[in-house]
């Protein structure tokens, strides 16, 4: 038996032994070709994904089981608690990248399961400060066949209370109760979308990004992301991350701090990307348009794709 088949058999055995195992999803699964990889991923993970630009299939796994607060503000899952996995075909295999939101006690068992399943951990860090309970963010990457990758990831996720059932997320209109999202869009110069009571703005970088020599679509986790939710009293809470090259880090940091926006983390998410990228996370609570102007000042210091570009 080949090493790949041995690994797949071991992973399926682990999945069946774990709570809520994969027996039902795997029973009678026929041999399928590359065209069926999305079905394999969805059925194995137990959660369908959505089609994204560049041929990416992204599965959102929000931590709706968690109640996290920062400075008295309850953080909605779509603001900063959204685990996700993004899949993209590469030659004869499938590539996955993702970000798992974990409690501190979940980190070690999840890492053990990922290592056993051949999934790389490329980063582990915080995004928020003063979160109660504390949350960590674990970035993953892998390449292989659809069943192998999605089984390994499902086994790891079963070490957490991440909800693994449900439909793919849909839109919630264009409004967030308590926030003038149109005003935020005007200030930022970018339109966003509403999901789960959060206004989410995604801004791709202008240049091509490659990982170990292969181009990586933006939807694999490479846009600057700016999220807003209502925080009461006409205020908004905002968080997200700027995707930056080295020469942009200090100018963006200064722009955020000068506008009263806290920088909460600066780090890498990937291992072999070109150009080298740094991810700068932030947090602030205040008047939405004031926050938007500060974020726009930082955004203007990046090589981001123009609006509508």
DRENKEGU-973559 format. One record per residue: residue in three letters; z, x, y of N, C-alpha, C in turn. Coordinates in steps of 0.2 Angstrom, whole numbers, padded with zeros to 4 digits, always signed. Atoms other than C-alpha are relative to their C-alpha. Example, Ala and Ser with C-alpha at 12.3 -4.5 7.8 and 13.67 -1.06 7.14 Angstrom:
2
ala+0000+0004-0006+0039+0062-0022+0000+0004+0006
ser-0001-0004-0006+0036+0068-0005+0003-0004+0005
// end
This chain:
309
unk+0000+0004-0006+0000+0000+0000+0000+0004+0006
unk+0000-0004-0006-0004+0007+0017+0006-0001+0004
unk-0006+0000-0004+0009+0011+0030+0000-0006+0004
unk+0000+0006-0004+0003-0003+0041+0002-0006-0004
unk-0001+0006+0004+0004-0016+0027+0008+0000-0002
unk-0007-0001+0002+0021-0009+0022+0005-0002+0006
unk-0003+0002-0006+0027-0011+0040+0000-0007+0002
unk+0000+0008-0001+0021-0029+0042+0004-0003-0005
unk-0004+0003+0005+0029-0033+0025+0008+0000+0002
unk-0007-0001-0001+0046-0026+0031+0002-0004+0006
unk-0002+0004-0006+0045-0035+0048+0000-0007-0002
unk+0000+0007+0002+0041-0052+0040+0007-0001-0004
unk-0006+0001+0003+0056-0049+0029+0006+0000+0005
unk-0005+0000-0005+0067-0045+0044+0000-0007+0003
unk+0001+0006-0003+0060-0061+0052+0003-0006-0004
unk-0002+0005+0004+0064-0072+0038+0008+0000-0001
unk-0007-0001+0000+0082-0065+0037+0004-0002+0006
unk-0003+0001-0006+0085-0067+0055+0001-0008+0002
unk-0001+0007-0001+0092-0084+0062-0007-0003+0003
unk+0006+0003-0002+0078-0096+0065-0006+0004-0002
unk+0005-0005+0003+0066-0085+0054-0007-0003+0001
unk+0007+0002-0001+0047-0086+0054-0003-0003-0007
unk+0003+0003+0007+0045-0094+0036-0005-0005+0002
unk+0005+0006-0001+0037-0110+0043-0006+0003+0003
unk+0005-0003-0004+0026-0100+0055-0005+0004-0004
unk+0004-0005+0003+0020-0088+0042-0003-0003-0007
unk+0002+0002+0007+0018-0099+0026-0007-0002+0000
unk+0007+0002+0000+0000-0101+0021-0005+0002+0005
unk+0005-0003-0005-0007-0091+0035-0006+0003-0003
unk+0006-0003+0003-0025-0087+0031-0002+0007+0003
unk+0002-0006-0003-0033-0070+0034-0005-0003+0005
unk+0005+0002-0006-0042-0072+0051-0003+0006+0003
unk+0003-0005-0004-0053-0062+0062+0002+0001+0007
unk-0002-0001-0006-0051-0055+0079+0000-0006+0005
unk+0001+0005-0004-0057-0071+0087+0006-0005+0000
unk-0006+0004+0001-0040-0079+0081+0006+0003+0003
unk-0006-0004-0002-0028-0067+0089+0004-0004+0004
unk-0004+0004-0004-0022-0079+0102+0004-0005-0004
unk-0003+0005+0004-0018-0092+0089+0006+0003-0004
unk-0005-0004+0004-0009-0079+0078+0006+0002+0005
unk-0006-0002-0004+0002-0073+0093+0004-0006+0002
unk-0003+0006-0002+0006-0091+0099+0004-0003-0006
unk-0004+0003+0006+0011-0097+0081+0006+0005-0002
unk-0005-0005+0002+0021-0081+0077+0006+0000+0005
unk-0006+0000-0005+0031-0081+0093+0003-0007+0001
unk-0003+0007-0001+0033-0100+0093-0001-0003+0007
unk+0001+0002-0007+0027-0101+0111-0007+0001+0002
unk+0007-0002-0003+0009-0103+0118+0000+0003+0006
unk+0001-0004-0007+0003-0092+0132-0005-0004+0004
unk+0005+0003-0005-0009-0095+0146-0005+0006+0001
unk+0005-0005-0002-0026-0087+0150+0001+0003+0007
unk-0001-0004-0007-0025-0074+0164-0007+0003+0001
unk+0006-0003-0001-0039-0065+0173+0000+0007-0004
unk+0001-0006+0004-0046-0050+0164+0000-0001-0008
unk-0001+0001+0007-0045-0058+0147+0007+0001-0003
unk-0007-0001+0002-0026-0057+0146+0003-0006-0002
unk-0003+0006+0003-0016-0069+0136+0008+0001+0001
unk-0007-0002-0002+0002-0070+0144+0004-0006-0003
unk-0005+0004+0003+0017-0078+0135+0006+0000+0005
unk-0006+0000-0004+0031-0083+0147+0006-0002-0004
unk-0006+0001+0004+0048-0083+0140+0007+0000+0005
unk-0005+0000-0005+0060-0088+0154+0007-0001-0003
unk-0007+0001+0003+0079-0086+0151+0003-0006+0003
unk-0003+0006-0002+0083-0104+0154+0007-0001-0003
unk-0007+0000+0003+0099-0101+0143+0005+0003+0004
unk-0005-0004-0004+0107-0090+0156+0001-0004+0007
unk-0002+0002-0007+0116-0095+0172+0003+0006+0004
unk-0001-0006-0003+0115-0080+0183+0001-0001+0008
unk-0001+0000-0007+0122-0079+0201+0000+0007+0003
unk-0001-0006-0004+0120-0066+0215+0002-0002+0007
unk-0003+0002-0007+0131-0068+0230+0001-0007+0001
unk+0000+0007-0001+0134-0086+0226-0006-0004-0001
unk+0006+0003+0001+0116-0090+0224-0002+0000-0007
unk+0002+0001+0007+0111-0097+0207-0007+0002-0001
unk+0007-0002+0000+0095-0088+0202-0004-0004-0005
unk+0004+0004+0004+0082-0099+0195-0004+0005-0005
unk+0004-0004+0005+0073-0092+0179-0006+0003+0003
unk+0007-0002-0002+0056-0091+0188+0001+0005+0006
unk-0001-0004-0005+0064-0081+0202+0001+0008-0002
unk-0002-0007+0002+0071-0066+0192+0002+0001-0007
unk-0002+0000+0007+0074-0071+0174-0005-0001-0005
unk+0006+0002+0004+0057-0072+0167-0002+0005-0005
unk+0003-0005+0005+0054-0062+0151-0007-0002-0001
unk+0007+0002+0002+0035-0061+0147-0003+0005-0004
unk+0004-0005+0004+0023-0053+0135-0007-0001+0002
unk+0007+0001-0002+0005-0050+0140-0004+0004-0005
unk+0004-0002+0006-0008-0047+0126-0008+0001+0003
unk+0007-0001-0002-0026-0039+0129-0003+0004-0006
unk+0004-0004+0005-0039-0034+0116-0002+0007+0002
unk+0002-0007-0001-0043-0015+0115-0003+0002-0006
unk+0004-0002+0006-0057-0010+0104+0002-0004-0006
unk-0001+0004+0006-0052-0016+0086+0007-0002+0000
unk-0007+0002+0001-0034-0019+0090+0002-0004+0006
unk-0003+0004-0005-0022-0028+0102+0005+0004+0004
unk-0005-0003-0004-0012-0021+0116+0005-0005+0003
unk-0005+0004-0003+0004-0028+0122+0004+0004+0005
unk-0005-0002-0004+0015-0025+0137+0004-0006+0002
unk-0005+0006-0002+0030-0035+0143+0006+0003+0003
unk-0007-0001-0003+0047-0036+0151+0005-0005-0003
unk-0005+0004+0003+0062-0043+0142+0006+0000+0004
unk-0006+0001-0004+0077-0050+0152+0006+0000-0005
unk-0006+0000+0005+0093-0046+0143+0007+0001+0003
unk-0007-0001-0002+0111-0047+0144+0002+0007-0003
unk-0002-0007+0002+0120-0030+0142+0001+0001-0007
unk-0002+0000+0007+0126-0034+0125-0006-0001-0005
unk+0006+0001+0004+0108-0038+0119-0004+0006+0000
unk+0004-0005-0001+0101-0022+0124-0001+0004-0007
unk+0000-0004+0006+0106-0011+0109-0004-0003-0006
unk+0003+0003+0006+0101-0024+0095-0008-0001+0001
unk+0007+0001-0001+0084-0028+0103-0003+0007+0000
unk+0003-0007+0000+0080-0009+0105-0001+0002-0007
unk+0000-0002+0008+0084-0006+0086-0006-0004-0003
unk+0005+0004+0003+0073-0021+0081-0007+0003+0003
unk+0006-0002-0002+0059-0015+0092-0002+0007-0003
unk+0001-0006+0003+0060+0003+0086-0002-0001-0008
unk+0002+0002+0007+0059-0004+0068-0007-0003-0001
unk+0006+0004+0000+0044-0014+0072-0006+0004+0003
unk+0005-0005-0003+0034+0001+0080-0002-0002+0007
unk+0001+0001-0007+0036-0006+0098+0003+0005+0004
unk-0003-0005-0005+0038+0007+0112+0005-0004+0005
unk-0004+0001-0006+0052+0005+0125-0002+0005+0005
unk+0002-0005-0005+0045+0012+0141+0004+0000+0006
unk-0005-0001-0005+0059+0008+0153+0006-0005-0001
unk-0006+0005+0000+0076+0000+0154+0004+0001+0007
unk-0003+0000-0007+0084-0004+0171+0003-0006+0002
unk-0001+0007-0004+0091-0017+0183-0005-0002+0004
unk+0005+0002-0006+0081-0027+0195+0005-0003+0006
unk-0004+0003-0004+0096-0036+0203+0007+0004+0001
unk-0007-0003-0001+0113-0029+0210+0005-0006+0001
unk-0005+0005-0001+0129-0039+0209-0001-0007-0004
unk+0001+0006+0004+0122-0051+0196+0006-0002-0004
unk-0006+0002+0005+0135-0061+0186-0003-0006-0004
unk-0001-0006+0003+0133-0059+0172-0006+0005+0001
unk+0004-0006-0001+0124-0042+0173-0006-0001-0004
unk+0007+0001+0003+0105-0043+0168-0003+0007+0000
unk+0004-0006+0000+0095-0028+0162-0007-0002-0002
unk+0007+0001+0001+0076-0027+0160-0003+0005-0004
unk+0002-0005+0004+0068-0019+0146-0008-0001-0001
unk+0007+0001+0001+0049-0015+0146-0002+0003-0006
unk+0003-0002+0007+0039-0014+0130-0007+0001+0001
unk+0007-0001+0001+0022-0008+0125-0002+0001-0007
unk+0001-0001+0006+0013-0008+0109-0008-0001-0001
unk+0007+0000+0002-0004-0007+0100-0001-0001-0007
unk+0000+0001+0007-0009-0014+0083-0004-0007-0001
unk+0003+0006+0002-0015-0030+0074+0005-0006+0003
unk-0004+0005-0003-0009-0047+0081+0006-0002-0004
unk-0005+0002+0004+0002-0052+0067+0006+0006+0000
unk-0005-0005+0000+0011-0035+0067+0004+0000+0007
unk-0003+0000-0007+0014-0035+0086+0005-0006+0001
unk-0004+0006-0002+0020-0053+0088+0006-0001-0005
unk-0006+0000+0005+0031-0052+0072+0005+0004+0002
unk-0005-0004-0002+0040-0037+0078+0003-0002+0007
unk-0002+0002-0006+0042-0044+0095+0005-0007-0001
unk-0004+0006+0002+0049-0061+0088+0006+0002-0003
unk-0006-0002+0003+0061-0052+0077+0005+0003+0005
unk-0005-0003-0005+0068-0042+0092+0003-0006+0005
unk-0003+0005-0004+0069-0058+0103+0005-0004-0003
unk-0005+0003+0004+0079-0066+0089+0007+0003+0001
unk-0006-0003-0002+0093-0054+0094+0003-0003+0006
unk-0003+0003-0006+0095-0064+0110+0000-0008-0001
unk+0001+0007+0000+0096-0082+0115-0006-0003+0004
unk+0006+0001-0003+0079-0082+0123-0003-0006-0003
unk+0004+0006+0003+0071-0100+0120-0007+0002-0002
unk+0007-0002+0003+0056-0097+0109-0004-0006-0002
unk+0004+0006+0001+0050-0115+0108-0002-0003+0007
unk+0002+0004-0006+0041-0126+0120-0007+0001+0002
unk+0007+0000-0002+0024-0128+0129-0001+0006+0005
unk+0001-0005-0006+0016-0116+0141+0002-0003+0006
unk-0002+0003-0007+0022-0118+0159-0006-0002+0003
unk+0006+0003-0004+0012-0129+0170+0002+0001+0007
unk-0001-0001-0007+0011-0130+0189+0005-0006+0002
unk-0005+0005-0003+0024-0140+0199-0002-0002+0007
unk+0002+0001-0007+0013-0144+0214+0000+0006+0004
unk+0000-0006-0004+0013-0134+0229+0006+0000+0005
unk-0006+0000-0004+0030-0137+0236+0006+0002-0004
unk-0007-0001+0003+0048-0131+0233+0005-0004+0005
unk-0004+0004-0004+0061-0143+0239+0005+0005+0004
unk-0004-0005-0004+0070-0135+0254-0004+0006+0003
unk+0004-0006-0003+0056-0122+0258-0006-0003+0003
unk+0007+0001-0003+0041-0123+0269-0004+0006-0003
unk+0004-0006+0003+0030-0113+0257-0007+0001+0004
unk+0006-0001-0004+0015-0116+0269+0001+0005+0005
unk-0002-0005-0005+0024-0106+0282+0001+0007-0003
unk+0000-0007+0003+0028-0092+0270-0006+0003-0001
unk+0007-0002+0001+0010-0091+0265-0003+0003+0006
unk+0003-0002-0006+0005-0090+0283+0002+0007+0002
unk-0003-0007-0002+0017-0075+0287-0002+0005-0005
unk+0002-0005+0005+0013-0066+0271-0008+0002+0000
unk+0007-0001+0000-0006-0069+0273-0003-0001-0007
unk+0002+0000+0007-0007-0073+0254+0003-0007-0002
unk-0002+0006+0003-0006-0090+0245+0003+0001-0007
unk-0004-0001+0006+0006-0092+0231-0001-0006-0005
unk-0001+0006+0004+0010-0105+0217+0007-0002-0001
unk-0007+0002+0001+0025-0115+0213+0001-0001-0008
unk-0002+0000+0007+0033-0114+0196+0007-0001-0001
unk-0007+0000+0001+0050-0120+0191+0004+0000+0006
unk-0004+0000-0006+0056-0123+0209+0000+0007+0003
unk+0001-0007-0003+0050-0105+0214-0007+0001+0002
unk+0007-0002-0003+0036-0100+0225-0001+0007-0001
unk+0001-0007+0003+0028-0085+0217-0007+0002+0003
unk+0006-0003-0003+0015-0074+0226-0001+0007-0003
unk+0002-0006+0003+0006-0061+0217-0006+0004+0003
unk+0005-0004-0004-0004-0047+0226-0002+0006-0004
unk+0003-0006+0004-0015-0035+0215-0001+0006+0005
unk+0001-0006-0003-0017-0017+0220-0008+0001+0000
unk+0007-0001-0001-0035-0012+0226-0003+0005-0005
unk+0003-0005+0004-0038+0003+0215+0001-0002-0008
unk-0001+0001+0007-0041+0003+0196+0006+0004-0003
unk-0006-0003+0004-0026+0007+0185-0002+0001-0007
unk+0001-0001+0008-0027+0015+0168+0006+0003-0003
unk-0005-0002+0004-0015+0018+0155-0002+0005-0006
unk+0002-0005+0005-0018+0034+0144-0008-0001-0001
unk+0007+0000+0000-0036+0033+0149-0004-0007-0001
unk+0004+0007+0001-0040+0014+0146+0002-0004+0006
unk-0001+0004-0006-0041+0002+0161+0005-0006-0002
unk-0005+0005+0001-0026-0010+0162-0001-0006+0005
unk+0001+0006-0005-0030-0028+0169+0007-0001+0004
unk-0006+0002-0004-0018-0033+0183+0005-0004-0003
unk-0004+0005+0003-0011-0047+0173+0005+0003-0005
unk-0004-0003+0005-0003-0035+0161+0007+0003+0004
unk-0006-0001-0003+0011-0033+0174-0001+0005+0006
unk+0002-0005-0005+0003-0023+0188+0000-0003+0008
unk+0000+0002-0007+0003-0034+0204+0007+0001+0003
unk-0006+0001-0004+0016-0034+0218+0002-0007-0001
unk-0002+0007+0001+0026-0050+0215+0006-0001+0005
unk-0005+0003-0005+0036-0059+0229+0002-0007-0002
unk-0002+0007+0002+0046-0074+0224+0005-0003+0005
unk-0005+0004-0004+0056-0087+0234+0002-0006-0003
unk-0003+0007+0002+0068-0101+0230+0005-0002+0006
unk-0004+0003-0005+0078-0112+0241+0007+0003-0002
unk-0007-0003+0001+0096-0105+0244+0005-0005+0004
unk-0004+0005-0004+0103-0120+0254+0001+0001+0007
unk+0000-0001-0007+0105-0123+0272-0006+0002+0004
unk+0006-0002-0003+0087-0120+0276-0002+0007-0002
unk+0001-0007+0002+0089-0102+0268-0005+0000-0006
unk+0004-0002+0006+0078-0094+0255+0003+0006-0003
unk-0001-0006+0003+0082-0081+0242-0007+0003-0002
unk+0006-0004+0002+0068-0068+0239+0002+0006-0004
unk+0000-0006+0005+0066-0055+0225-0007+0001-0003
unk+0006-0002+0003+0052-0046+0216-0001+0007+0000
unk+0001-0008+0000+0044-0029+0216-0006+0002+0003
unk+0006-0003-0003+0032-0019+0225-0003+0005-0005
unk+0003-0005+0005+0020-0009+0214-0003+0006+0005
unk+0001-0005-0006+0018+0008+0224-0003+0006-0004
unk+0001-0007+0001+0010+0025+0223+0005+0004+0003
unk-0005-0004-0003+0021+0040+0227+0000+0000+0007
unk+0000-0001-0007+0016+0041+0245+0001-0006+0003
unk-0002+0006-0003+0020+0023+0248+0007-0002-0001
unk-0007+0002+0002+0038+0023+0241+0004+0000+0007
unk-0004+0000-0006+0046+0029+0257-0002-0005+0006
unk+0002+0005-0005+0036+0019+0270+0002-0007-0002
unk-0002+0007+0002+0039+0003+0260+0008-0001+0000
unk-0007+0000+0000+0057+0007+0257+0003-0001+0008
unk-0003+0001-0007+0060+0009+0276-0002-0006+0003
unk+0002+0006-0003+0050-0006+0281+0005-0006-0003
unk-0004+0005+0003+0061-0017+0269+0007+0001+0003
unk-0007-0001-0003+0078-0009+0275+0000-0002+0007
unk+0000+0002-0007+0073-0011+0293-0001-0007+0002
unk+0000+0007-0001+0070-0029+0291+0005-0004-0004
unk-0006+0004+0003+0086-0033+0282-0001-0002-0007
unk+0002+0001+0008+0079-0033+0264+0003+0006-0004
unk-0004-0005+0004+0090-0024+0251-0005+0003-0005
unk+0003-0003+0005+0081-0012+0240+0005+0001-0006
unk-0005+0000+0005+0089-0014+0223-0001+0005-0006
unk+0002-0005+0006+0079-0002+0211-0006+0003+0002
unk+0007-0004-0001+0065+0011+0212+0000+0003-0007
unk+0000-0003+0006+0059+0016+0195-0008-0001-0003
unk+0006+0000+0003+0044+0017+0183+0000-0006-0006
unk+0001+0005+0006+0038+0003+0170-0004+0003-0005
unk+0005-0002+0005+0025+0013+0161+0001+0008-0001
unk-0001-0007+0002+0023+0030+0153-0006+0005+0002
unk+0006-0004-0001+0005+0036+0156-0005-0003+0004
unk+0005+0003-0005-0003+0027+0170-0003+0004+0005
unk+0003-0004-0005-0015+0034+0182-0003-0005+0005
unk-0005-0005-0003-0012+0034+0197+0007-0002-0002
unk-0007+0001+0002+0007+0036+0194+0003-0006+0005
unk-0003+0006-0003+0016+0020+0199+0007-0001+0000
unk-0007+0001+0000+0033+0016+0205+0001-0008+0002
unk-0001+0007-0001+0041-0001+0205+0006-0001+0005
unk-0005+0001-0005+0052-0006+0220+0003-0007+0000
unk-0002+0007+0000+0063-0021+0218+0005-0001+0006
unk-0004+0001-0006+0072-0030+0232+0003-0007-0001
unk-0003+0007+0000+0083-0045+0236+0002-0001+0007
unk-0002+0002-0007+0087-0054+0252+0001-0008+0000
unk-0001+0007-0002+0094-0071+0258+0000-0001+0007
unk+0001+0001-0008+0089-0078+0275-0005-0005+0001
unk+0005+0004-0002+0077-0088+0285-0006+0001-0003
unk+0006-0001+0004+0061-0090+0275-0005+0004+0004
unk+0005-0003-0004+0049-0085+0289+0002+0007+0002
unk-0003-0007-0001+0060-0070+0294-0001+0005-0006
unk+0001-0004+0006+0060-0064+0276-0007+0002-0001
unk+0008-0001+0001+0041-0066+0275-0002+0005+0005
unk+0003-0005-0005+0038-0056+0291+0002+0007-0003
unk-0002-0006+0003+0049-0042+0283-0004+0003-0006
unk+0004-0002+0006+0040-0042+0267-0007+0001+0002
unk+0007-0001-0002+0023-0043+0276+0000+0007+0003
unk+0000-0007-0003+0028-0027+0285+0000+0005-0005
unk+0000-0005+0005+0031-0018+0269-0007-0001-0004
unk+0007+0001+0003+0015-0026+0261-0005+0004+0003
unk+0005-0003-0004+0005-0019+0275+0000+0008-0001
unk+0000-0007+0001+0010-0001+0270-0002+0002-0007
unk+0003-0001+0007+0002-0003+0252-0007+0000+0000
unk+0007+0000+0001-0015-0001+0246-0002-0007-0005
unk+0001+0007+0003-0016-0020+0241-0006-0003+0001
unk+0006+0003-0001-0031-0030+0238+0000-0005+0006
unk+0000+0005-0006-0036-0040+0254+0001-0007-0003
unk+0000+0007+0002-0032-0059+0253-0007-0002-0001
unk+0007+0002+0002-0047-0067+0245-0004+0005-0003
unk+0004-0005+0003-0053-0051+0238+0000+0001-0007
// end
